[in-house]
Amino acid sequence: MEILNAREEKLELTYPCSWSYKLIALEQKAIEAAIKDILDERGHKLTHSKNSKGGKYISMNLDLLVYNEDDRNFIYESLRAHQYIKMVL
């Protein structure tokens, strides 16, 4: 499967594969709640990335196994649409 990155270079992905999302929210508990809503009991790893300079936002890395492009996109769109998540990278 091919996707374009920011420089429009094609990436070759072989599924299933590990994928990372960077999540930005107001607090860690909000990110954890959103992940529970979307992933339920699905295996994942959540690690702290950083806090904004003013301390208003927190970013965390979500790493998990995605099974295909539809799965990867569904998770991205679900996270992006969740009320607690401010941004997904």
N, CA, C and O atoms as a DFTB+ gen file, in Angstrom:
356 C
 N C O
     1  1       0.845      -1.172       0.000
     2  2       0.000       0.000       0.000
     3  2       0.885       1.226       0.000
     4  3       1.890       1.258       0.710
     5  1       0.541       2.227      -0.770
     6  2       1.330       3.442      -0.862
     7  2       0.557       4.618      -0.275
     8  3      -0.645       4.767      -0.499
     9  1       1.269       5.448       0.477
    10  2       0.698       6.708       0.933
    11  2       1.727       7.792       0.690
    12  3       2.907       7.505       0.491
    13  1       1.287       9.015       0.707
    14  2       2.196      10.128       0.499
    15  2       2.492      10.787       1.833
    16  3       1.582      11.021       2.629
    17  1       3.771      11.091       2.085
    18  2       4.096      11.835       3.288
    19  2       4.119      13.315       2.943
    20  3       3.760      13.693       1.827
    21  1       4.530      14.148       3.867
    22  2       4.489      15.596       3.671
    23  2       5.339      16.049       2.484
    24  3       5.056      17.089       1.888
    25  1       6.354      15.301       2.140
    26  2       7.209      15.664       1.002
    27  2       6.741      14.977      -0.275
    28  3       7.439      15.019      -1.289
    29  1       5.587      14.356      -0.242
    30  2       4.985      13.664      -1.372
    31  2       5.831      12.501      -1.881
    32  3       5.772      12.158      -3.062
    33  1       6.614      11.896      -0.996
    34  2       7.333      10.678      -1.347
    35  2       6.425       9.507      -0.995
    36  3       5.719       9.540       0.013
    37  1       6.447       8.489      -1.819
    38  2       5.593       7.340      -1.560
    39  2       6.233       6.442      -0.510
    40  3       7.424       6.138      -0.567
    41  1       5.410       6.026       0.449
    42  2       5.837       5.102       1.489
    43  2       5.219       3.743       1.196
    44  3       4.036       3.650       0.869
    45  1       5.999       2.719       1.310
    46  2       5.489       1.362       1.136
    47  2       5.156       0.799       2.512
    48  3       6.027       0.710       3.377
    49  1       3.916       0.424       2.714
    50  2       3.500      -0.174       3.974
    51  2       3.056      -1.599       3.716
    52  3       2.298      -1.877       2.787
    53  1       3.536      -2.483       4.548
    54  2       3.108      -3.875       4.503
    55  2       2.333      -4.137       5.785
    56  3       2.876      -4.027       6.885
    57  1       1.066      -4.484       5.635
    58  2       0.200      -4.713       6.783
    59  2       0.207      -6.180       7.170
    60  3       0.406      -7.048       6.320
    61  1      -0.011      -6.462       8.459
    62  2      -0.118      -5.511       9.556
    63  2       1.241      -4.871       9.852
    64  3       2.290      -5.449       9.568
    65  1       1.198      -3.660      10.432
    66  2       2.431      -2.958      10.788
    67  2       2.198      -2.093      12.014
    68  3       1.062      -1.778      12.370
    69  1       3.292      -1.720      12.648
    70  2       3.216      -0.802      13.782
    71  2       2.987       0.606      13.258
    72  3       3.545       0.996      12.232
    73  1       2.160       1.364      13.970
    74  2       1.865       2.736      13.560
    75  2       1.820       3.613      14.795
    76  3       1.402       3.172      15.865
    77  1       2.249       4.852      14.644
    78  2       2.257       5.803      15.752
    79  2       1.409       7.019      15.420
    80  3       1.442       7.547      14.309
    81  1       0.656       7.439      16.409
    82  2      -0.124       8.667      16.328
    83  2       0.339       9.570      17.464
    84  3       0.547       9.088      18.577
    85  1       0.504      10.852      17.218
    86  2       0.778      11.806      18.277
    87  2      -0.533      12.508      18.586
    88  3      -1.160      13.098      17.706
    89  1      -0.939      12.437      19.849
    90  2      -2.216      12.987      20.289
    91  2      -1.986      14.198      21.174
    92  3      -1.127      14.174      22.056
    93  1      -2.745      15.248      20.943
    94  2      -2.627      16.467      21.737
    95  2      -3.981      16.746      22.370
    96  3      -5.013      16.739      21.699
    97  1      -3.955      16.994      23.685
    98  2      -5.175      17.260      24.435
    99  2      -4.841      18.170      25.615
   100  3      -3.694      18.579      25.795
   101  1      -5.856      18.478      26.411
   102  2      -5.642      19.338      27.567
   103  2      -4.995      18.601      28.735
   104  3      -4.270      19.204      29.525
   105  1      -5.255      17.297      28.846
   106  2      -4.674      16.531      29.950
   107  2      -4.564      15.057      29.577
   108  3      -5.252      14.577      28.676
   109  1      -3.691      14.350      30.283
   110  2      -3.437      12.937      30.002
   111  2      -4.702      12.101      30.174
   112  3      -4.966      11.206      29.370
   113  1      -5.479      12.382      31.207
   114  2      -6.700      11.598      31.447
   115  2      -7.680      11.707      30.278
   116  3      -8.411      10.758      29.994
   117  1      -7.700      12.842      29.608
   118  2      -8.569      13.016      28.438
   119  2      -8.107      12.108      27.301
   120  3      -8.929      11.491      26.622
   121  1      -6.811      12.028      27.097
   122  2      -6.268      11.152      26.056
   123  2      -6.577       9.695      26.393
   124  3      -6.993       8.925      25.527
   125  1      -6.372       9.327      27.645
   126  2      -6.647       7.950      28.065
   127  2      -8.124       7.602      27.873
   128  3      -8.445       6.494      27.444
   129  1      -9.019       8.530      28.184
   130  2     -10.455       8.285      28.011
   131  2     -10.810       8.130      26.538
   132  3     -11.602       7.258      26.179
   133  1     -10.234       8.962      25.688
   134  2     -10.509       8.870      24.252
   135  2     -10.030       7.524      23.702
   136  3     -10.731       6.886      22.916
   137  1      -8.857       7.104      24.110
   138  2      -8.317       5.822      23.638
   139  2      -9.209       4.679      24.094
   140  3      -9.467       3.754      23.323
   141  1      -9.682       4.726      25.329
   142  2     -10.578       3.670      25.818
   143  2     -11.870       3.652      24.998
   144  3     -12.371       2.583      24.648
   145  1     -12.409       4.837      24.691
   146  2     -13.628       4.919      23.890
   147  2     -13.434       4.306      22.501
   148  3     -14.325       3.630      21.988
   149  1     -12.285       4.541      21.905
   150  2     -12.050       4.138      20.512
   151  2     -11.464       2.737      20.396
   152  3     -11.916       1.936      19.577
   153  1     -10.458       2.441      21.216
   154  2      -9.754       1.161      21.090
   155  2     -10.268       0.086      22.029
   156  3      -9.996      -1.097      21.821
   157  1     -11.010       0.478      23.063
   158  2     -11.518      -0.445      24.064
   159  2     -10.368      -1.260      24.650
   160  3      -9.496      -0.690      25.306
   161  1     -10.339      -2.560      24.436
   162  2      -9.303      -3.419      25.019
   163  2      -8.163      -3.729      24.046
   164  3      -7.290      -4.537      24.359
   165  1      -8.163      -3.104      22.888
   166  2      -7.128      -3.375      21.877
   167  2      -5.751      -2.983      22.412
   168  3      -5.587      -1.927      23.022
   169  1      -4.779      -3.839      22.178
   170  2      -3.425      -3.600      22.668
   171  2      -2.809      -2.342      22.071
   172  3      -2.930      -2.088      20.873
   173  1      -2.152      -1.563      22.913
   174  2      -1.489      -0.345      22.472
   175  2      -0.467       0.075      23.525
   176  3      -0.443      -0.459      24.634
   177  1       0.364       1.027      23.164
   178  2       1.341       1.603      24.090
   179  2       1.165       3.111      24.039
   180  3       1.185       3.706      22.962
   181  1       0.994       3.727      25.195
   182  2       0.815       5.166      25.297
   183  2       1.964       5.739      26.115
   184  3       2.180       5.334      27.257
   185  1       2.699       6.680      25.533
   186  2       3.836       7.276      26.228
   187  2       3.756       8.796      26.147
   188  3       3.251       9.359      25.175
   189  1       4.260       9.441      27.182
   190  2       4.286      10.903      27.230
   191  2       5.264      11.420      26.196
   192  3       6.349      10.861      26.033
   193  1       4.899      12.469      25.502
   194  2       5.784      13.109      24.537
   195  2       6.320      14.409      25.137
   196  3       7.509      14.518      25.438
   197  1       5.429      15.398      25.309
   198  2       5.850      16.639      25.963
   199  2       4.638      17.473      26.348
   200  3       3.511      17.183      25.946
   201  1       4.889      18.512      27.133
   202  2       3.875      19.481      27.503
   203  2       4.162      20.771      26.751
   204  3       5.315      21.080      26.452
   205  1       3.111      21.520      26.448
   206  2       3.318      22.802      25.777
   207  2       4.071      23.745      26.702
   208  3       4.101      23.547      27.917
   209  1       4.668      24.754      26.127
   210  2       5.476      25.705      26.888
   211  2       4.694      26.319      28.042
   212  3       5.223      26.459      29.144
   213  1       3.459      26.680      27.802
   214  2       2.630      27.270      28.846
   215  2       1.953      26.245      29.740
   216  3       1.317      26.614      30.728
   217  1       2.078      24.963      29.410
   218  2       1.489      23.901      30.214
   219  2       0.012      23.654      29.951
   220  3      -0.620      22.879      30.669
   221  1      -0.545      24.296      28.938
   222  2      -1.973      24.132      28.658
   223  2      -2.273      22.793      27.983
   224  3      -3.325      22.199      28.220
   225  1      -1.352      22.320      27.145
   226  2      -1.572      21.091      26.382
   227  2      -0.525      20.043      26.705
   228  3       0.590      20.353      27.124
   229  1      -0.912      18.797      26.499
   230  2      -0.002      17.670      26.634
   231  2      -0.045      16.885      25.326
   232  3      -1.098      16.766      24.701
   233  1       1.095      16.356      24.921
   234  2       1.096      15.464      23.760
   235  2       1.610      14.107      24.201
   236  3       2.512      14.001      25.032
   237  1       1.010      13.069      23.623
   238  2       1.375      11.693      23.940
   239  2       1.455      10.904      22.651
   240  3       0.778      11.217      21.672
   241  1       2.286       9.879      22.662
   242  2       2.448       8.989      21.516
   243  2       1.630       7.725      21.743
   244  3       1.730       7.083      22.788
   245  1       0.831       7.385      20.764
   246  2       0.048       6.154      20.783
   247  2       0.628       5.228      19.722
   248  3       0.621       5.552      18.534
   249  1       1.128       4.081      20.152
   250  2       1.706       3.086      19.248
   251  2       0.854       1.824      19.302
   252  3       0.500       1.342      20.378
   253  1       0.530       1.297      18.120
   254  2      -0.242       0.062      18.061
   255  2      -0.071      -0.604      16.703
   256  3       0.485      -0.022      15.772
   257  1      -0.553      -1.818      16.610
   258  2      -0.523      -2.580      15.373
   259  2      -1.791      -2.259      14.592
   260  3      -2.900      -2.387      15.111
   261  1      -1.615      -1.838      13.330
   262  2      -2.768      -1.618      12.453
   263  2      -2.789      -2.736      11.420
   264  3      -1.744      -3.193      10.958
   265  1      -3.979      -3.162      11.071
   266  2      -4.130      -4.360      10.245
   267  2      -4.216      -4.084       8.754
   268  3      -3.870      -4.939       7.940
   269  1      -4.677      -2.891       8.393
   270  2      -4.774      -2.510       6.984
   271  2      -4.990      -0.999       6.913
   272  3      -5.104      -0.333       7.942
   273  1      -5.045      -0.471       5.709
   274  2      -5.195       0.968       5.540
   275  2      -6.518       1.477       6.118
   276  3      -6.561       2.550       6.720
   277  1      -7.579       0.722       5.938
   278  2      -8.877       1.128       6.489
   279  2      -8.826       1.216       8.012
   280  3      -9.363       2.154       8.602
   281  1      -8.184       0.246       8.641
   282  2      -8.029       0.239      10.095
   283  2      -7.232       1.464      10.542
   284  3      -7.634       2.157      11.477
   285  1      -6.118       1.733       9.886
   286  2      -5.257       2.875      10.223
   287  2      -6.028       4.185      10.077
   288  3      -5.962       5.045      10.954
   289  1      -6.750       4.337       8.985
   290  2      -7.518       5.560       8.742
   291  2      -8.703       5.699       9.697
   292  3      -9.017       6.804      10.140
   293  1      -9.356       4.592      10.011
   294  2     -10.484       4.627      10.944
   295  2     -10.020       5.117      12.314
   296  3     -10.674       5.960      12.929
   297  1      -8.908       4.597      12.783
   298  2      -8.388       5.018      14.092
   299  2      -8.038       6.504      14.056
   300  3      -8.380       7.243      14.979
   301  1      -7.364       6.943      13.004
   302  2      -6.995       8.347      12.869
   303  2      -8.238       9.240      12.900
   304  3      -8.293      10.205      13.662
   305  1      -9.228       8.919      12.076
   306  2     -10.435       9.741      11.995
   307  2     -11.221       9.721      13.307
   308  3     -11.780      10.740      13.714
   309  1     -11.263       8.580      13.958
   310  2     -11.968       8.474      15.237
   311  2     -11.290       9.311      16.310
   312  3     -11.960       9.994      17.085
   313  1      -9.959       9.260      16.358
   314  2      -9.221      10.081      17.315
   315  2      -9.417      11.565      17.010
   316  3      -9.653      12.371      17.911
   317  1      -9.317      11.907      15.744
   318  2      -9.441      13.307      15.322
   319  2     -10.828      13.878      15.664
   320  3     -10.951      15.058      15.992
   321  1     -11.849      13.049      15.586
   322  2     -13.217      13.496      15.831
   323  2     -13.601      13.469      17.316
   324  3     -14.636      14.017      17.695
   325  1     -12.781      12.840      18.152
   326  2     -13.140      12.687      19.568
   327  2     -13.113      14.044      20.272
   328  3     -12.215      14.855      20.047
   329  1     -14.092      14.273      21.112
   330  2     -14.242      15.561      21.790
   331  2     -13.057      15.934      22.677
   332  3     -12.803      17.122      22.873
   333  1     -12.327      14.966      23.219
   334  2     -11.212      15.265      24.129
   335  2      -9.897      15.516      23.401
   336  3      -8.976      16.101      23.972
   337  1      -9.801      15.088      22.166
   338  2      -8.548      15.210      21.411
   339  2      -8.561      16.521      20.616
   340  3      -9.482      16.783      19.842
   341  1      -7.535      17.326      20.821
   342  2      -7.438      18.611      20.110
   343  2      -6.785      18.455      18.748
   344  3      -7.145      19.167      17.810
   345  1      -5.824      17.531      18.616
   346  2      -5.116      17.352      17.354
   347  2      -4.499      15.952      17.312
   348  3      -4.107      15.400      18.340
   349  1      -4.423      15.391      16.105
   350  2      -3.766      14.107      15.872
   351  2      -2.736      14.306      14.760
   352  3      -3.057      14.824      13.691
   353  1      -1.524      13.898      15.018
   354  2      -0.465      13.976      14.010
   355  2      -0.002      12.576      13.662
   356  3       0.888      12.409      12.828
